[in-house]
């Protein structure tokens, strides 16, 4: 039994490896994320195969960023492919252009606030304005939602505060940086367990390596689903 609050990130080299993993996970997972790392390895083809032949939902994690005209054109093309979620950077001009491109297609535009692999030191290195990372994430989320985004991508640690924003009413919150208890944190710095993320206000959690690199991926996914069922 699956729970579409769990999105599994197919962070594998190519479409063949992604399909093999999806077949191992079977009915335990109904929603998959395909990102830039697999784009040149047949990622879009895999997205269509999983959706059309296996009935899965697809989150295309492209984190688009460009001038408005280019973003709008790219999103319009992707919206025609019957995908479920697409990420763009949360800058208001990018979000507004993406919403124009999506054009009521049903594909949800999710804005990236601050990547969950970053901390204040990383923001300093990138010349991002001073301040607490949680406050900056909250501010970016509010601006992106005001610009029309269907939801935001954010750390589970900021989900509660974002959910409380007036702009967040009826919007989606999707949280990467989710790690089951005892799992290796990898390159993630702002994390929570699956249950904590949902309690904090997330609608969906994204889990990658703890499932995809597990000795028994299906058993690991089923354990997370069971944890979510108890929330």
Secondary structure, 3 states (H helix, E strand, C coil): CCCCCEEEECCCCCHHHHHHHHHHHHHHCCEEEEEHHHHHHCHHHHHHHHHHHHCCEEEEEEEECCCHHHHHHHHHHHHCCCCCEEEEECCHHHHHHHHHHHCCCCCEEEEECCCCCCCHHHHHHCCCCCCCHHHHHHHHHHHHHHCCCCEEECCCCCHHHHHCCHHHCCCEEEECCECCCCCCCCCCCCCECHHHHHHCCCCEEEECHHHHCCCCHHHHHHHHHHHHHCC
